[in-house]
Amino acid sequence: MRDQVSGNRGRALGGRALTLLLAVGVAVAVGAALLRVAGTGAAQWTFVALSFTPYALACAGVLALLALAARRWRSFAGAALAVVVLGAGVLPRAVADAQPDATGPALTVASANLYYGQVDARAVVDLVRSHEVSVLSLQELTPHAVAELDAAGLRELLPHRVFRPEPRAAGTGLASRYPLQERASTSQSSYHWQPAALVDLPGAVDVEVVAVHAVAPVGLIQPATWRAELADLPRPLGGPVTRVLVGDFNATLDHQPLRALLETGYRDAADTVGRGLLATWPTDTSIAPVVAIDHLLVEPTCLVRSFDTVPLPGGDHRAVVAEIVLNG
């Protein structure tokens, strides 16, 4: 009799523990869904939380299945709601979008964050060579990195450049197979220099490429500064010249400032081809990259043929590389 009572108490305690676990987990999942819908990244903790939205979706799915198996209907309803809201924002990134029939020249554009100039220069040059990169955006470009890249053969592959190397993270540059005409940067107030250049392609079609490196709202950097830098990035040209933004945005597709930029008329190349869940940072840890903060944005008239990420030894970001076709 005592054994039976003890067993019933154990099952009851286990039931209460599961109910509590589900209640807390579902509350967090619903909070993540609300943050995804209404969060602006106005605080550093919301910036971090929004960065992990795809993982919140996965956790909400697990909670929904657990609640369903345990017949905790209220918890199931809350978890299912979180799955629907989060899934609506995240899952389309794994599905390719319809694209225009662009007939102009093809261009392969890549971006590499050099991690204070410490990335293996030979790996960057190998990336350019193996992917036949036409235009390369470089962030955290130091004087030492320029010397290492040129020694590895970058100048022979991409002889045209708009570089401003600086110590640590402030330097940025563009290197190109085709002649470059530097244009005034519209991000004059950004901490990192963000150059813009017109790429003089053969024929009548031209493209302007902007090397992006927005600050991250961590440490002493306030979210308002990060938001202002993303808001200050140039808008689509919408004319005979196509504008491309490529680099380290320090923002994912779940951050409102980047979504607002896309709403001005850009498309995210990775999202367009169904590879929007490919993570690019960090790579200097024992685990795989967990967030996608490196992007290539194109105007709607461009066709995106491919998008991929490439590891760079010595760095903390994966490089991104995309082949695009301009509208002829």
C-alpha positions in Angstrom: 0.0 0.0 0.0 2.8 2.4 0.9 4.7 1.5 -2.3 1.6 2.3 -4.3 1.1 5.7 -2.6 4.8 6.5 -3.1 4.5 5.7 -6.8 1.5 7.9 -7.2 3.3 10.7 -5.5 6.3 10.2 -7.8 4.1 10.3 -10.9 2.3 13.4 -9.6 5.6 15.2 -8.9 6.8 14.2 -12.4 3.6 15.6 -13.9 3.9 18.9 -12.1 7.5 19.2 -13.1 6.7 18.6 -16.7 3.8 21.1 -16.6 6.1 23.7 -15.1 8.9 23.0 -17.7 6.4 23.3 -20.5 4.9 26.5 -19.1 8.3 28.2 -18.8 9.5 26.9 -22.2 6.3 28.0 -24.0 6.4 31.4 -22.3 9.9 31.9 -23.6 9.0 30.7 -27.1 6.0 33.0 -27.3 8.2 35.9 -26.0 10.6 35.1 -28.9 7.8 35.2 -31.4 6.6 38.6 -30.1 10.1 39.9 -30.2 10.5 38.8 -33.8 7.3 40.6 -34.7 7.7 43.8 -32.7 11.4 43.9 -31.5 13.6 46.6 -32.9 16.9 45.7 -31.3 16.7 48.8 -29.2 18.6 47.1 -26.4 21.7 44.9 -26.6 19.9 41.9 -25.1 17.2 42.1 -27.8 19.9 42.3 -30.5 21.4 39.0 -29.1 18.0 37.3 -28.7 16.9 38.2 -32.2 20.1 36.8 -33.6 19.0 33.3 -32.5 15.5 33.4 -33.8 15.9 30.2 -36.0 16.9 28.3 -32.9 13.9 29.6 -31.0 11.8 28.2 -33.8 13.4 24.8 -33.4 12.9 24.8 -29.6 9.3 25.9 -30.1 8.8 22.9 -32.4 10.2 20.5 -29.8 8.0 22.0 -27.1 5.0 21.6 -29.3 5.7 17.9 -29.9 6.4 17.3 -26.2 3.2 19.1 -25.1 1.2 17.1 -27.7 2.6 13.8 -26.5 1.9 14.8 -22.8 -1.6 16.1 -23.7 -0.9 19.5 -22.2 -3.2 21.3 -24.5 -2.7 24.8 -23.3 1.1 24.4 -23.7 0.6 22.9 -27.1 -1.5 25.8 -28.2 1.1 28.3 -27.1 4.0 26.4 -28.6 2.1 25.9 -31.9 1.4 29.7 -32.0 5.1 30.4 -31.6 6.0 27.9 -34.3 3.6 29.6 -36.7 4.8 33.1 -36.0 8.5 32.2 -36.0 8.2 29.9 -38.9 6.6 32.5 -41.1 9.7 34.6 -40.7 12.4 31.9 -40.8 11.3 29.0 -43.0 11.0 31.0 -46.3 14.7 31.4 -46.2 15.1 27.8 -47.1 12.9 28.1 -50.2 14.1 29.7 -53.5 12.1 32.7 -54.7 11.0 33.4 -58.2 13.5 35.6 -60.1 13.6 37.9 -63.1 15.0 36.8 -66.5 18.1 38.9 -66.4 20.1 39.0 -69.7 23.1 41.1 -68.8 26.6 40.2 -67.8 27.3 37.7 -65.0 29.4 38.8 -62.0 30.7 36.9 -59.1 30.9 39.0 -55.9 32.5 37.9 -52.6 33.0 39.3 -49.2 35.7 38.4 -46.6 36.0 39.7 -43.1 39.8 39.5 -42.3 39.5 39.5 -38.5 41.9 42.3 -37.8 43.9 41.3 -40.8 44.7 37.8 -39.4 43.0 35.7 -42.0 45.3 33.5 -44.1 45.9 35.6 -47.2 46.4 32.5 -49.4 42.9 31.3 -48.5 41.4 34.6 -49.7 43.4 34.4 -52.9 42.4 30.7 -53.4 38.7 31.8 -52.9 39.1 34.5 -55.6 40.8 32.0 -58.0 38.5 29.0 -57.4 35.3 30.9 -57.7 36.5 33.3 -60.4 35.5 36.3 -58.2 35.1 39.5 -60.1 34.7 41.9 -57.2 35.8 41.3 -53.6 34.7 43.3 -50.5 37.2 43.2 -47.7 36.5 44.2 -44.1 39.0 44.7 -41.2 41.6 45.4 -43.9 44.9 46.3 -42.2 48.2 47.5 -43.9 49.8 44.2 -43.0 46.9 42.3 -44.6 47.3 44.3 -47.9 50.9 43.3 -48.0 50.1 39.6 -47.3 47.3 39.5 -49.9 49.5 41.0 -52.6 52.3 38.6 -51.8 49.8 35.8 -52.2 48.8 37.0 -55.6 45.7 39.1 -55.1 46.9 42.1 -57.2 47.4 39.8 -60.2 43.9 38.5 -60.0 42.1 41.7 -59.0 44.4 44.6 -60.0 41.9 47.4 -59.5 41.2 48.6 -56.0 39.7 51.1 -53.7 41.5 50.4 -50.4 41.7 52.3 -47.1 43.7 50.0 -44.8 43.5 50.9 -41.1 44.7 49.3 -37.9 42.4 46.7 -36.2 38.8 46.7 -37.7 38.3 50.1 -39.3 39.9 49.5 -42.7 37.8 48.3 -45.7 38.4 47.9 -49.4 37.1 46.8 -52.8 39.2 44.8 -55.2 38.1 44.1 -58.8 38.9 42.4 -62.0 37.5 45.4 -63.8 38.3 49.1 -63.5 36.8 50.9 -60.6 35.7 54.5 -60.2 35.4 55.4 -56.6 32.1 57.1 -55.6 31.3 59.1 -52.6 30.3 56.9 -49.7 26.8 57.6 -48.5 27.8 56.3 -45.1 30.0 59.2 -44.0 29.2 58.8 -40.3 30.0 55.1 -40.0 32.8 53.9 -37.7 34.2 51.6 -40.4 34.9 53.1 -43.8 32.4 51.8 -46.3 33.6 52.5 -49.9 31.5 52.6 -53.0 32.8 52.1 -56.5 31.4 51.9 -60.0 32.6 48.7 -61.7 33.3 49.4 -65.4 32.1 46.2 -67.0 32.6 45.4 -70.7 29.6 46.7 -72.6 27.0 49.2 -71.6 25.9 47.7 -68.2 27.5 48.9 -65.1 27.2 48.1 -61.4 28.0 50.0 -58.2 29.3 47.9 -55.3 29.3 49.1 -51.7 31.5 47.4 -49.2 29.5 47.2 -46.0 30.8 46.9 -42.4 28.3 48.1 -39.8 29.3 48.2 -36.2 27.9 45.5 -33.8 25.8 46.8 -30.8 28.0 45.0 -28.2 30.2 46.3 -25.4 30.4 50.1 -25.6 28.6 50.3 -29.0 25.0 51.3 -28.4 22.2 49.8 -30.5 21.2 53.3 -31.6 24.6 53.6 -33.4 24.2 50.2 -35.1 20.6 51.1 -36.2 21.8 54.4 -37.5 24.5 52.9 -39.6 22.2 50.3 -41.2 19.6 53.1 -41.9 22.3 55.2 -43.5 23.3 52.5 -46.1 22.5 53.6 -49.7 19.1 52.7 -51.2 18.7 51.0 -54.6 19.5 53.1 -57.6 16.6 51.7 -59.6 18.1 52.9 -62.9 20.6 52.0 -65.6 23.2 51.3 -62.9 22.6 48.5 -60.4 23.7 48.8 -56.8 25.0 45.9 -54.8 25.7 46.0 -51.0 28.0 43.3 -49.8 29.9 42.7 -46.5 29.5 42.3 -42.8 26.2 43.9 -41.8 26.4 42.6 -38.2 22.7 41.9 -38.5 20.6 38.8 -39.4 17.3 38.7 -41.4 15.5 38.8 -38.0 16.8 42.2 -37.1 14.4 45.0 -38.0 17.0 47.5 -39.3 18.1 45.0 -41.9 14.5 44.1 -42.8 13.8 47.8 -43.2 16.7 48.1 -45.6 15.4 45.2 -47.6 12.0 46.9 -47.8 13.6 49.8 -49.7 13.9 47.5 -52.7 16.8 45.0 -52.1 16.7 41.2 -52.1 19.1 39.1 -49.9 21.0 36.8 -52.3 21.1 33.9 -49.9 17.4 34.1 -49.1 16.6 34.4 -52.8 18.2 31.1 -53.7 16.9 29.3 -50.5 20.2 29.4 -48.6 19.2 32.1 -46.1 19.9 29.8 -43.1 23.6 29.4 -43.9 25.4 30.8 -40.8 28.6 32.9 -41.3 29.8 33.7 -37.7 31.6 32.8 -35.5 34.2 30.5 -36.9 36.9 30.9 -34.3 35.3 28.6 -31.8 35.0 24.8 -31.5 31.4 24.8 -32.7 30.0 25.6 -36.1 28.9 29.1 -37.1 25.5 30.0 -35.6 24.3 33.2 -37.1 24.2 34.7 -40.6 25.4 38.3 -40.4 27.3 38.5 -43.7 25.1 39.4 -46.7 24.9 40.3 -50.3 22.0 42.5 -51.3 20.9 43.0 -54.9 18.3 45.0 -56.7 15.1 43.2 -57.9 16.2 43.3 -61.5 19.2 41.1 -60.7 19.2 37.3 -61.0 21.0 35.4 -58.3 22.5 32.2 -59.7 24.2 30.9 -56.7 25.2 31.7 -53.1 27.7 29.9 -50.8 29.8 30.4 -47.8 33.5 29.5 -47.6 35.7 29.0 -44.5 38.7 31.3 -44.1 41.5 29.9 -41.8 42.5 32.4 -39.1 39.3 34.3 -39.3 36.0 34.6 -37.3 33.7 34.8 -40.4 33.0 32.6 -43.3 33.4 34.4 -46.6 30.2 34.7 -48.7 30.3 34.4 -52.5 27.4 34.8 -55.0 27.1 34.8 -58.8 24.6 37.4 -60.0 23.4 38.3 -63.5 22.6 42.0 -64.2 19.7 43.1 -66.2 20.9 43.9 -69.7 
